[in-house]
Amino acid sequence: MDRGRPSMVIDDLGRTPKGSTIGRHVAHLVAKARSQGSGRVDQTLLLRVLANRLHSRERLGLFVSEALLRLALLGTALGFILMLIPIAALTSFDAETLRKALSGMSGGMAIALNITVTGIGTALVLKLEYYFLSMGVVDLVNTITEVTEVHVISVLERNRNG
């Protein structure tokens, strides 16, 4: 987003898009300025609420990425258990029995490794995506702060003071 062009957030007529995040924030600022009467319009609390609302959307994704890591660990343990079952069933140590046991062990090991790789890989991709989302939220809050401080609060205070 080009910080030098607030028209990307506010259209050419000086209006904010209806239903947008910045539109709701500006509406809250206007309502606060009207009810407050005089003095400086402080948007600190409104910005905190806005940032919390935007960051709350990424908490689910971070939870899911952590859950994927736990599932990968659980899958590894399950695969090892499946790998050890053929060893526990050994009653003799002839070549055919050992061949069957090793075959069963390799299946359990394949399950363990496949689940581990899948869980860790998807968790990493999801964490990366939510990292980018977090950076986007920070950039959005910064842009909204800049736009409202420069273009909204100054106009509200000027109109109230004369």
C-alpha positions, 0 to 999 in steps of 0.5 A: 500500500502506498502511504503517500496516497490516502486516496486508496483508503478514502475515495476521491470524494473524501468518503470511506467505503461503507462496511470497511474497517476504516469506515467503522473506525471513522464512524466511531471517531465522529461519534466520539467527537460529537458526544465529547464536545470539546477538547482533543479527540483521542483515538488511542482506545479505539485503535486498541479495540480495532487492533485487538479485533483484527488480531483476534482473527489470527489466533485461530490459525496460530492455534491450528498450526500448534495443534498440527505439530501436536498431531504430528507428534501423536502420529509419530508415537502411533506409528512407533507403536504400530511398528513395535506390535510385530516384535511383541508378537514374535514367538520364534526367531526363524527367518520367515517369522522375522521377515514378517515382523520386519515387514510389519515394522516398516509399515509402522515406520512409514506411518510414523514418518509420513504423519510427522512430515505432513504435520510439521510441513503443514504447520510451518506453511500455516505459521508462515501464512499467519505471520504474513497476516500478522504483518498485514494487520500491523500495516493496516492499523498503522495506515488507519492511524496515519489516515485518521490522525492526519485527515479525520481528527484534524478535520473534526477538531477544526470543525468543532473549534470554529 
